[in-house]
C-alpha cells in the first residue's frame, strides 16, 4: 500500500493542533493560576491563641504596638433586639482582654446598624487616643489606656449635613479624610484633634469645622490617605469612570498641594474607551501604595509615579494578561503589600461571578504587569489585607486558609478546616497572623496563627 505523504502530514498537523489546544485549555496561558478541581495540598494552621471574642465587623482589626483594637459583639443579637457593640482592646501576644470601651447601641436592628451607623473604618489609634467614626459625621474619642469615652464631636461645614468618607488617617495632630454630601459638596479635609474638648460626662455637643485642603468638582476623595515624607496623599473616585482620576499630595506643615496628577476618564482624544477608563478609589479602599519614593495606584489600571519628579513611570491597563480581559475586577482593594519587587493585593472577584475571574493577584512593581493570580474553587469575593511572612502569602478565606509561595504563586497548602473571613483587616504581629476565624456556631472570633519558619 502506498502512503499518501501529504495526507499524513495534514493529519499530523491536525493532531498537533488539537494537542496544543488541549494543553492551553488545561494551563493558564496568561500567567494566572486556578486551583479549582483536583486535590490540593494540605496545610495545618497552628493557632497560637484564640481570644474567644466575637467581632461585629471583621474590617476593624487595628494593630498598634503590642495591642489590637477592634469592634466587638459580645453576644449574638437577634434582629428585633437592641444590639450592643464595643470598642475592644486585646493583648497581641496572648489575645487576652485589656479593656472593653463604651457601648454603642442600635434600636433598629443588626443590619441597619452594621451598614448605616458605623463607618467601615478601623479604629484610628494615636499616641494618646483611639478614634471611632459613626455615620454620618460623628467622631468618638476614647482614652487609649483606660478605654474611657471622653469626647464626642460632630464634623460639618456651614451646616451642610456633610458625611465623612469611610477612610480616616491620623498623622501628628491631624485626622485626614474625605467629606461630602451627594453631588453638591465634595472635599478633602483635615481636622486638628486639639480642637476636640475633653467632656467625660458627654454633656455638650461639639460641632467642629475642619480645614478644607481640596475642594473637588465631579469626583470624590474616597481613598485612604497615605503619609510619606511629611506629605499626605489621596486619590479620587468617579462613579462611572467618566471623570479622570486625580491623585494629590499635601504638605503636612503648610496644607498646600505639592503633588497632583490625573489619568483615565475620557482620554485626550475624546473616545469613550472602556478599557482606558479607571473609576479610581472605591469607597473604603486603599489603592495607594508608596515604596522607595514610587507611588503606585492600584485600580482598573496599575500606574506608578516618581513622587520626587512627578514623572509617570508607567500606566498598565489590564487587557491580554488576565484570563478574561472583560472580567478583571479591581473593586475592594483595601490594602496592598510590597515584597521583593512585587505587589500583592486581593479584589472582590468571586468564583461564582464569571468564568476566568481571579481575586488574588501578584504584579511586577517595575511594570505593573501580572506575575500570577489565582482563585480558589467556590471562593467568595475577598476584601482583606494580604499577609506575607518568610516568603509565603497567607489568605484566610471562608473556604480555608490558603498559603502560597509569594514568588511563584505555587499553592503550598490549604487548611480547609480553618474558616476565615472574606472581608478582614488581617495584621502581622511578629510571627503571628492575627485574623478572624469562624467558629462552629458561625461567630467570627479573633485568633492568631503562627506564620514563622
C-alpha positions in Angstrom: 0.0 0.0 0.0 1.3 3.4 -1.0 1.3 6.0 1.7 -0.1 9.5 0.9 2.6 11.7 2.5 0.5 14.8 2.1 -2.4 13.3 4.0 -0.1 12.0 6.7 1.4 15.5 7.1 -2.0 17.1 7.3 -3.2 14.5 9.9 -0.1 15.1 11.9 -0.5 18.8 11.9 -4.2 18.4 12.9 -3.2 16.1 15.8 -0.5 18.5 16.9 -3.0 21.4 16.8 -5.6 19.5 18.9 -3.0 18.6 21.5 -1.8 22.2 21.6 -5.4 23.4 22.2 -5.9 20.9 24.9 -2.7 21.9 26.7 -3.7 25.6 26.5 -7.1 24.8 28.0 -5.6 22.8 30.8 -3.0 25.5 31.5 -3.4 29.2 32.1 -1.7 30.9 29.1 -1.8 34.3 30.7 0.2 33.6 33.8 -2.9 33.1 36.1 -3.4 30.0 38.1 -6.6 28.2 39.1 -6.5 25.6 41.7 -10.1 24.6 41.1 -10.6 20.9 40.7 -8.1 18.1 41.7 -6.6 17.5 45.1 -5.0 20.5 46.7 -2.0 20.1 49.1 -3.0 20.2 52.8 -1.8 22.6 55.4 -2.4 22.8 59.2 -2.8 26.2 60.7 -1.1 26.5 64.1 -3.4 28.5 66.4 -1.3 30.4 68.9 -4.2 32.0 70.7 -8.0 32.3 70.4 -9.4 35.5 72.1 -12.8 34.0 72.3 -14.2 37.4 71.4 -16.7 37.9 68.6 -16.3 40.8 66.2 -19.3 42.5 64.7 -17.2 43.9 61.9 -14.2 42.0 60.6 -13.0 45.1 58.8 -12.0 46.8 62.0 -8.8 45.0 63.2 -6.1 47.5 64.0 -2.6 46.8 65.4 -0.8 49.3 67.5 2.3 48.3 69.3 1.6 45.2 71.3 -2.2 45.6 71.2 -5.1 45.0 68.8 -8.2 47.1 68.6 -11.5 46.0 67.0 -15.3 46.3 67.2 -16.7 43.5 69.4 -20.1 42.0 69.6 -20.1 40.1 73.0 -23.4 38.2 72.4 -25.3 37.1 69.3 -28.1 39.6 68.9 -31.5 39.0 67.3 -32.7 41.1 64.5 -35.5 42.6 66.7 -33.3 43.2 69.8 -31.2 46.2 70.9 -27.7 45.4 69.8 -24.6 46.3 71.8 -21.2 46.8 70.4 -17.9 47.8 72.0 -14.5 49.1 71.0 -12.3 46.4 72.4 -8.5 46.2 73.1 -6.7 42.9 73.4 -3.0 41.9 74.0 -1.5 40.9 70.7 0.9 38.4 72.4 -1.8 36.5 74.2 -5.2 37.5 72.9 -6.2 38.5 76.4 -8.7 41.3 77.0 -7.1 44.6 78.1 -10.3 46.7 78.2 -13.7 47.0 76.6 -14.8 50.5 75.9 -18.2 52.2 76.0 -21.2 50.6 74.4 -22.8 51.6 71.1 -26.5 50.8 70.8 -28.8 50.5 67.8 -32.5 50.1 68.2 -33.3 49.5 64.6 -31.7 46.1 64.1 -28.4 44.5 63.3 -28.3 45.1 59.6 -29.2 48.8 59.9 -26.5 49.3 62.4 -23.9 47.5 60.5 -24.4 49.4 57.3 -25.5 52.8 58.4 -24.3 53.7 61.9 -20.6 52.8 62.0 -18.3 53.7 59.2 -16.4 50.8 57.7 -13.2 52.3 59.1 -11.0 50.6 61.6 -10.4 52.5 64.8 -7.7 55.1 64.4 -5.0 55.0 67.1 -2.7 57.8 68.1 -0.3 58.2 71.0 -3.0 59.1 73.5 -6.4 58.4 72.0 -8.4 55.9 69.9 -11.0 57.4 67.5 -14.1 55.7 66.2 -16.2 57.2 63.4 -20.0 57.0 63.3 -22.2 57.9 60.3 -22.8 60.4 59.2 -20.2 62.7 60.7 -19.6 61.8 64.4 -16.2 61.3 66.0 -15.9 59.4 69.3 -12.7 59.7 71.2 -11.5 57.1 73.7 -8.7 57.1 76.2 -6.1 54.7 74.8 -5.0 53.4 78.3 -8.4 53.1 80.0 -10.9 52.8 77.2 -13.0 55.6 78.6 -15.1 57.5 76.1 -14.3 61.1 76.9 -15.4 63.2 73.9 -17.9 63.2 71.0 -17.8 65.7 68.2 -19.8 66.4 65.1 -18.0 67.4 61.9 -19.6 69.8 59.4 -19.0 72.9 57.2 -21.7 75.6 57.3 -24.4 73.2 58.5 -24.4 71.4 55.1 -25.1 68.0 56.6 -21.8 66.5 55.2 -20.9 62.9 55.6 -17.4 61.6 56.3 -15.9 59.1 53.8 -15.0 55.6 55.1 -11.3 56.1 55.3 -9.5 58.2 58.0 -5.8 58.6 58.6 -4.1 60.2 61.6 -0.8 61.9 61.4 0.7 64.2 64.1 -2.2 66.2 65.4 -4.5 65.9 62.3 -7.1 63.5 61.1 -7.3 63.4 57.3 -10.5 62.3 55.4 -13.0 63.0 52.7 -16.2 64.9 53.3 -19.2 65.2 51.0 -22.9 65.4 50.5 -24.3 63.9 47.4 -23.3 65.7 44.3 -23.3 69.1 45.9 -20.2 69.2 48.0 -17.0 67.2 47.9 -13.9 68.0 50.0 -10.7 66.5 51.2 -10.1 67.9 54.7 -8.1 67.7 57.9 -9.2 68.1 61.5 -6.9 69.4 64.2 -7.7 67.0 67.0 -6.6 69.6 69.6 -9.9 71.2 68.8 -11.8 68.3 70.4 -12.6 69.3 74.0 -12.5 66.7 76.8 -16.0 66.0 78.0 -16.1 62.8 80.1 -19.8 63.4 81.1 -20.7 63.9 77.4 -23.0 66.8 78.5 -22.4 69.0 75.5 -22.3 68.5 71.7 -19.2 69.8 70.0 -19.6 71.0 66.4 -16.2 71.3 64.7 -15.3 72.7 61.3 -12.3 71.0 59.5 -9.8 72.7 57.3 -10.5 72.3 53.6 -7.4 71.2 51.8 -9.0 70.3 48.4 -12.4 71.2 47.0 -13.5 68.9 44.3 -16.0 69.3 41.5 -17.2 66.0 39.9 -15.2 63.3 41.9 -15.0 62.2 45.5 -11.9 62.0 47.8 -12.6 58.4 48.9 -9.1 56.8 49.0 -7.5 56.1 52.4 -4.9 58.9 52.8 -1.3 57.7 52.9 1.5 59.7 54.5 5.1 59.7 53.1 7.9 62.1 53.9 5.6 64.6 55.6 3.2 64.6 52.6 -0.3 63.1 52.8 -1.6 61.6 49.5 -5.2 60.7 48.5 -7.0 59.9 45.3 -10.5 60.2 43.9 -13.4 58.1 42.7 -15.6 58.7 39.7 -18.8 56.6 39.7 -18.9 55.7 36.0 -15.2 56.3 35.2 -16.2 59.3 33.1 -14.1 61.8 35.0 -10.3 61.4 35.3 -8.8 60.0 38.5 -6.9 62.6 40.4 -4.0 62.0 42.9 -2.9 64.8 45.1 -0.4 65.2 47.9 -0.5 67.9 50.6 2.4 69.2 52.7 1.5 68.4 56.3 3.1 71.6 57.7 1.5 74.1 55.3 -1.5 72.2 54.0 -0.6 73.2 50.4 -0.9 70.9 47.5 2.6 69.8 46.4 1.7 66.9 44.1 -1.1 66.5 41.6 -1.7 64.2 38.6 -4.6 62.9 36.6 -5.3 59.9 34.4 -8.2 57.9 33.0 -11.7 59.2 32.3 -12.4 60.1 28.7 -9.0 60.0 27.1 -7.4 63.1 25.4 -8.8 62.0 22.0 -12.3 62.1 23.4 -13.0 58.5 22.7 -15.1 56.6 25.2 -12.7 53.7 25.5 -13.9 51.5 28.3 -10.5 49.8 28.8 -8.8 53.1 29.3 -11.2 54.4 31.9 -10.5 54.0 35.6 -13.0 54.7 38.3 -10.3 55.2 40.9 -10.7 54.6 44.7 -13.9 52.8 45.5 -15.4 53.7 48.9 -13.5 52.2 51.7 -10.5 51.2 49.6 -6.8 51.9 49.8 -5.4 52.0 46.2 -2.3 54.0 47.0 1.0 52.2 47.9 4.3 54.0 48.3 7.6 52.3 48.3 11.1 53.8 47.7 9.6 57.1 46.6 7.4 55.4 44.0 3.7 55.9 44.3 1.6 53.0 42.9 -2.1 53.4 42.2 -3.9 50.1 42.1 -7.3 50.0 40.4 -8.6 49.1 37.0 -5.2 50.1 35.7 -1.9 49.9 37.5 0.1 53.1 37.5 3.4 54.3 39.0 4.8 57.8 39.6 8.2 59.0 40.8 6.9 61.3 43.5 10.1 63.3 43.6 9.9 64.4 40.0 6.2 63.8 39.3 7.1 61.6 36.3 4.7 58.9 35.2 6.7 55.7 35.1 4.0 53.6 33.5 0.3 53.0 33.3 -0.6 49.4 32.6 -4.2 48.7 31.6 -5.1 45.0 32.1 -6.0 43.6 28.7 -4.5 40.3 27.5 -2.5 39.3 30.6 -5.5 38.1 32.6 -7.6 35.1 31.6 -10.7 37.2 30.7 -10.0 40.9 30.0 -13.6 41.9 30.5 -13.8 40.3 33.9 -11.0 41.8 35.8 -12.4 43.3 38.9 -10.5 46.0 40.8 -13.2 46.6 43.5 -12.4 46.3 47.1 -8.6 46.7 47.2 -8.3 47.7 50.9 -4.5 47.2 51.3 -1.6 46.0 49.2 1.7 44.5 50.2 5.1 45.1 48.7 7.6 42.2 48.7 10.8 41.6 46.8 9.9 43.8 43.8 6.3 42.6 43.6 2.9 44.0 44.8 0.2 41.7 46.2 -3.4 42.5 46.6 -6.9 40.9 46.5 -10.1 42.1 44.9 -13.8 41.4 45.2 -14.0 39.0 42.3 -15.8 35.8 43.1 -15.5 32.2 41.8 -19.3 32.3 41.2 -19.3 35.5 39.2 -17.6 34.8 35.9 -15.6 32.0 34.3 -11.9 33.0 34.5 -12.1 35.6 37.3 -9.4 35.9 39.9 -9.2 37.5 43.3 -5.6 37.1 44.5 -3.1 39.0 42.5 0.7 39.5 42.2 2.1 42.1 39.8 5.6 43.2 38.9 6.2 46.6 40.6 8.6 47.6 37.8 6.0 47.3 35.0 2.5 46.8 36.6 2.1 43.6 34.6 0.7 40.4 36.1 3.1 37.8 37.5 0.5 35.4 38.8 -3.0 35.3 40.1 -5.4 32.7 41.5 -8.9 32.0 42.7 -9.9 29.1 44.9 -12.8 26.8 43.9 -16.0 28.2 45.5 -14.2 31.3 46.7 -16.3 34.3 47.5 -15.2 37.9 46.9 -12.3 38.9 49.0 -11.7 42.3 50.8 -8.7 41.9 53.0 -5.1 42.6 53.7 -2.8 40.0 52.2 -0.1 39.0 54.7 3.4 37.9 53.7 5.8 36.2 56.1 9.0 34.4 55.3 8.3 34.3 51.6 4.8 32.9 52.0 1.5 34.7 51.2 -1.4 33.9 53.6 -5.1 34.4 52.5 -7.5 33.3 55.2 -10.8 32.8 53.3 -14.1 31.4 54.4 -13.3 28.2 52.5 -9.9 27.7 54.2 -6.6 29.3 55.0 -4.6 29.3 51.7 -0.8 29.6 51.7 1.1 30.5 48.5 4.8 30.8 47.6 4.8 34.6 47.1 7.4 34.5 44.3 5.8 31.8 42.1 2.2 31.6 43.1 2.6 27.9 43.8 -0.1 26.7 46.3 1.8 25.5 49.3 -1.3 24.2 51.0 -4.8 24.8 52.3 -6.3 24.2 55.7 -9.9 23.6 54.8 -10.9 23.3 58.5 -10.0 26.9 59.0 -13.0 29.1 58.1 -11.7 32.6 57.8 -13.4 35.8 56.9 -13.6 37.0 53.3 -13.5 40.6 54.5 -10.8 41.1 57.0 -8.1 43.6 58.0 -5.5 40.8 58.7 -2.5 42.1 60.6 1.0 40.7 61.2 2.5 40.8 64.7 5.9 39.3 64.7 5.3 35.7 63.5 1.6 35.9 64.3 -1.1 36.4 61.7 -4.0 37.9 63.6 -7.2 37.4 61.7 -10.8 36.2 62.0 -11.9 32.6 62.2 -15.5 31.4 62.1 -16.3 29.0 64.9 -18.7 26.1 65.0 -21.6 28.4 65.9 -20.9 30.8 63.0 -19.3 33.5 65.1 -16.2 35.3 63.9 -13.5 35.1 66.6 -10.2 37.0 66.7 -7.4 34.5 66.6 -3.6 34.4 66.0 -2.0 31.9 63.6 1.8 31.1 63.8 3.5 32.0 60.5 7.1 31.7 61.5 9.7 29.5 59.9 
